């Protein structure tokens, strides 16, 4: 699978999430032929669902479109390092490549925290590329949380 950058679309999904009052994280699932097959942003508040992270929603939509619980050969682009829950879902879906932007030292589950892909119980480990669009993704998050603090949320 050749590398192709789809982080711009993930950043658009993150911006849309911020406009909805959600933490600005966006995710895009890309088929082996380079087509975007699913994209979404966080919707935990909107759906009253703590699992409605951008990655989970995009994986669900891509799996539904494929008619399978697995997405071999697919790539997932996400603006923020996935948490442990999302990393486990990425492994379960057999995503071939994970590309993420900003690191998440507080809640990340790939390079920080649980480091899900390093556990021997993990059935599948994707290729991981980090830091793509990291500055833009981090800026979105910083701006979002600064506004929330300023408004007293």
C-alpha atoms as one frame of an Amber mdcrd trajectory, in Angstrom:
protein
   0.000   0.000   0.000   1.606   3.289  -1.089   1.405   6.196   1.310  -1.118
   8.856   0.384  -1.982  11.695   2.725  -5.681  11.994   3.597  -5.098  13.963
   6.794  -6.636  17.086   5.253 -10.028  15.386   5.157  -9.580  14.124   8.727
  -8.840  17.699   9.804 -12.060  18.848   8.100 -13.974  16.242  10.114 -12.271
  17.490  13.285 -13.256  21.085  12.501 -16.857  19.991  11.939 -16.793  18.178
  15.287 -15.591  21.351  17.027 -18.457  23.307  15.466 -20.853  20.744  16.979
 -19.264  21.299  20.408 -17.396  17.996  20.289 -13.705  17.490  20.991 -12.173
  18.151  17.546 -10.992  14.758  16.380 -11.603  13.521  12.856 -11.026  10.161
  11.199 -11.021   8.844   7.633 -10.926   5.228   6.421  -9.233   4.744   3.069
  -9.611   1.634   0.882  -6.566  -0.030  -0.670  -7.297   1.764  -3.966  -7.094
   5.185  -2.250 -10.829   5.899  -2.059 -12.192   7.383   1.151 -14.874   4.911
   2.249 -15.849   6.514   5.563 -15.180   9.696   7.493 -16.492  11.171  10.723
 -15.661  13.266  13.736 -16.299  12.815  17.425 -19.996  12.635  18.368 -19.933
  11.536  21.995 -22.097  14.430  23.193 -24.426  14.427  20.217 -25.126  10.698
  20.508 -24.786  10.476  24.315 -22.364   7.653  23.637 -18.897   7.464  25.212
 -17.777   5.135  22.398 -18.714   7.580  19.611 -15.112   8.550  18.942 -14.254
   9.559  15.381 -12.267   6.366  14.805 -15.052   4.077  16.023 -17.698   5.840
  13.929 -15.539   5.757  10.802 -14.655   2.089  11.343 -18.330   1.189  11.845
 -19.332   2.951   8.627 -16.474   1.407   6.639 -17.259  -2.087   7.937 -20.933
  -1.638   7.122 -20.044  -0.520   3.593 -17.696  -3.492   3.172 -20.156  -5.945
   4.694 -17.399  -7.228   6.963 -16.043  -6.698  10.456 -12.524  -6.574   9.016
 -10.881  -4.059   6.714  -7.651  -5.653   5.484  -5.558  -3.347   3.340  -7.373
  -0.248   4.565  -5.762   2.772   6.201  -7.156   4.914   9.004  -6.197   8.583
   9.249  -6.993  10.285  12.537  -6.046  13.717  13.808  -5.155  12.576  17.339
  -3.364   9.504  18.669  -6.094   6.929  19.281  -7.063   6.031  22.841  -6.817
   2.441  24.061 -10.442   1.689  23.091  -9.920   2.929  19.552  -6.536   1.205
  19.211  -8.176  -2.095  20.166 -10.907  -1.503  17.571  -8.258  -0.700  14.946
  -6.546  -4.012  15.704  -9.852  -5.907  15.636 -10.732  -4.377  12.260  -7.325
  -5.451  10.914  -6.497  -1.949   9.671  -3.256  -2.164   7.670  -1.988   1.353
   8.342  -2.749   3.877  11.073  -1.743   7.461  10.368  -2.257   9.981  13.130
  -1.465  13.616  13.735  -1.056  14.976  17.246   0.232  12.805  20.045  -1.883
  12.364  23.164   0.349  11.890  26.218  -2.693  12.037  28.525  -5.097   9.586
  26.871  -3.284   8.007  23.942  -3.196   4.257  23.567  -0.617   3.800  20.818
   2.631   5.595  21.733   1.470   6.552  25.233  -0.559   4.995  28.011  -1.726
   1.456  27.302   0.377   1.083  24.113  -2.158  -1.444  22.862  -0.161  -2.609
  19.852   2.789  -3.718  22.008   0.792  -6.326  23.949   1.201  -9.967  23.023
  -2.596 -10.382  23.189  -3.038  -7.953  20.296  -4.030 -10.067  17.300  -3.053
  -7.517  14.678  -0.614  -4.614  14.647  -0.976  -2.016  11.893   1.853  -0.028
  10.409   1.854   3.224  12.407   2.843   6.611  10.999   2.612   9.486  13.450
   3.035  13.243  13.270   1.230  13.786   9.934  -0.612  17.105  10.268   0.335
  17.176  13.953   0.669  20.963  14.169  -2.744  21.658  12.648  -4.401  18.965
  14.763  -2.765  20.219  17.969  -3.752  23.807  17.174  -7.391  22.762  16.707
  -7.393  21.009  20.070  -5.646  23.864  21.905  -8.049  26.442  20.473 -11.073
  24.298  21.315 -10.064  23.733  24.940  -8.979  27.374  25.428 -12.456  28.486
  24.309 -14.116  25.979  26.643 -12.040  27.189  29.595 -12.782  30.817  28.726
 -16.520  30.108  28.595 -16.434  28.193  31.894 -17.338  24.784  30.456
